[in-house]
Amino acid sequence: LISRAKKKPKQFDLILVWKFSRFARNQEEAITLKSMLKKIDIDVISISEPLPEGPFGELIERILEWQDEYYLTNLSQEVKRGMKERASQGLPVCPAPIGYDMKDGMYIPNNDAEYIKNIFADYLNGIGFRALAIKYSNLGLRTVRGNALDNSAIEYMLRNPVYTGKIRWSVNGRAASTRHYDDPNIMITQGKHDPIIDQELFDKVQEK
């Protein structure tokens, strides 16, 4: 939208949003973008937050932007707190990994669970990531996004304690997703779902 706003000749004079919070992620970004748009005579108007003309209207707009930023920051913290609490109770906080379906808020093993068992066994028997990715992609196994397996997907599977009946959650919401498996921010708790891999096999794979 901002890129289109900069084009010449000008394509529009007005940007309508339902709330100012839908225009920018924080107050600094909102001020920067609105100032840029103002220089090329494009206004940003909130349908649900009409403002009076003049300096008083600008003051109210800044207050609304600050409130929106505070709300989003606070909401993010509350969501993380809630997910940490859920993980501490052994309940899923992420979409189901390959081998499980999510049903009524719980992980349930599906038909791909047998593939997971075989992948762990094959790896322990000396088959590498690439060969495993090719073998099980050819058998029809896919990532949760429907893509063919690659080395990264195989490694993620082999390092995932969820398959032993555990729940893994990154306290700061990032460490697990960035594959920092030994990050101190990662918590692992006993889950309430059925394991696919026994702990002994999992430990041997981790050691290897």
URZITA-V506124 format. One record per residue. N is the residue number from 1. D_LAST is the distance of its C-alpha to the last C-alpha in whole Angstrom. Layout:
# URZITA-V506124
n->N d_last->D_LAST
n->N d_last->D_LAST
This chain:
# URZITA-V506124
n->1 d_last->50
n->2 d_last->51
n->3 d_last->50
n->4 d_last->53
n->5 d_last->55
n->6 d_last->55
n->7 d_last->57
n->8 d_last->60
n->9 d_last->63
n->10 d_last->61
n->11 d_last->60
n->12 d_last->61
n->13 d_last->62
n->14 d_last->61
n->15 d_last->57
n->16 d_last->57
n->17 d_last->55
n->18 d_last->55
n->19 d_last->54
n->20 d_last->53
n->21 d_last->49
n->22 d_last->49
n->23 d_last->50
n->24 d_last->47
n->25 d_last->44
n->26 d_last->46
n->27 d_last->49
n->28 d_last->49
n->29 d_last->48
n->30 d_last->51
n->31 d_last->53
n->32 d_last->52
n->33 d_last->52
n->34 d_last->55
n->35 d_last->57
n->36 d_last->56
n->37 d_last->57
n->38 d_last->60
n->39 d_last->61
n->40 d_last->61
n->41 d_last->63
n->42 d_last->61
n->43 d_last->61
n->44 d_last->58
n->45 d_last->59
n->46 d_last->58
n->47 d_last->60
n->48 d_last->59
n->49 d_last->60
n->50 d_last->63
n->51 d_last->64
n->52 d_last->67
n->53 d_last->69
n->54 d_last->69
n->55 d_last->67
n->56 d_last->67
n->57 d_last->65
n->58 d_last->62
n->59 d_last->62
n->60 d_last->61
n->61 d_last->58
n->62 d_last->57
n->63 d_last->57
n->64 d_last->55
n->65 d_last->52
n->66 d_last->51
n->67 d_last->51
n->68 d_last->49
n->69 d_last->47
n->70 d_last->47
n->71 d_last->46
n->72 d_last->43
n->73 d_last->42
n->74 d_last->42
n->75 d_last->41
n->76 d_last->38
n->77 d_last->38
n->78 d_last->39
n->79 d_last->36
n->80 d_last->33
n->81 d_last->35
n->82 d_last->35
n->83 d_last->32
n->84 d_last->30
n->85 d_last->33
n->86 d_last->32
n->87 d_last->28
n->88 d_last->29
n->89 d_last->30
n->90 d_last->27
n->91 d_last->29
n->92 d_last->28
n->93 d_last->28
n->94 d_last->27
n->95 d_last->27
n->96 d_last->26
n->97 d_last->22
n->98 d_last->22
n->99 d_last->22
n->100 d_last->25
n->101 d_last->28
n->102 d_last->30
n->103 d_last->33
n->104 d_last->36
n->105 d_last->33
n->106 d_last->30
n->107 d_last->27
n->108 d_last->28
n->109 d_last->26
n->110 d_last->27
n->111 d_last->27
n->112 d_last->24
n->113 d_last->22
n->114 d_last->21
n->115 d_last->20
n->116 d_last->17
n->117 d_last->16
n->118 d_last->16
n->119 d_last->14
n->120 d_last->11
n->121 d_last->12
n->122 d_last->12
n->123 d_last->9
n->124 d_last->8
n->125 d_last->10
n->126 d_last->10
n->127 d_last->12
n->128 d_last->11
n->129 d_last->13
n->130 d_last->16
n->131 d_last->17
n->132 d_last->15
n->133 d_last->18
n->134 d_last->21
n->135 d_last->20
n->136 d_last->21
n->137 d_last->23
n->138 d_last->25
n->139 d_last->25
n->140 d_last->26
n->141 d_last->24
n->142 d_last->25
n->143 d_last->24
n->144 d_last->26
n->145 d_last->28
n->146 d_last->28
n->147 d_last->27
n->148 d_last->25
n->149 d_last->21
n->150 d_last->19
n->151 d_last->16
n->152 d_last->16
n->153 d_last->17
n->154 d_last->14
n->155 d_last->12
n->156 d_last->14
n->157 d_last->14
n->158 d_last->11
n->159 d_last->11
n->160 d_last->14
n->161 d_last->15
n->162 d_last->19
n->163 d_last->17
n->164 d_last->17
n->165 d_last->21
n->166 d_last->20
n->167 d_last->22
n->168 d_last->21
n->169 d_last->23
n->170 d_last->24
n->171 d_last->27
n->172 d_last->28
n->173 d_last->28
n->174 d_last->26
n->175 d_last->22
n->176 d_last->20
n->177 d_last->22
n->178 d_last->21
n->179 d_last->18
n->180 d_last->18
n->181 d_last->15
n->182 d_last->16
n->183 d_last->19
n->184 d_last->22
n->185 d_last->24
n->186 d_last->21
n->187 d_last->22
n->188 d_last->21
n->189 d_last->23
n->190 d_last->23
n->191 d_last->25
n->192 d_last->27
n->193 d_last->26
n->194 d_last->24
n->195 d_last->21
n->196 d_last->19
n->197 d_last->16
n->198 d_last->16
n->199 d_last->14
n->200 d_last->13
n->201 d_last->11
n->202 d_last->10
n->203 d_last->9
n->204 d_last->6
n->205 d_last->5
n->206 d_last->5
n->207 d_last->4
n->208 d_last->0
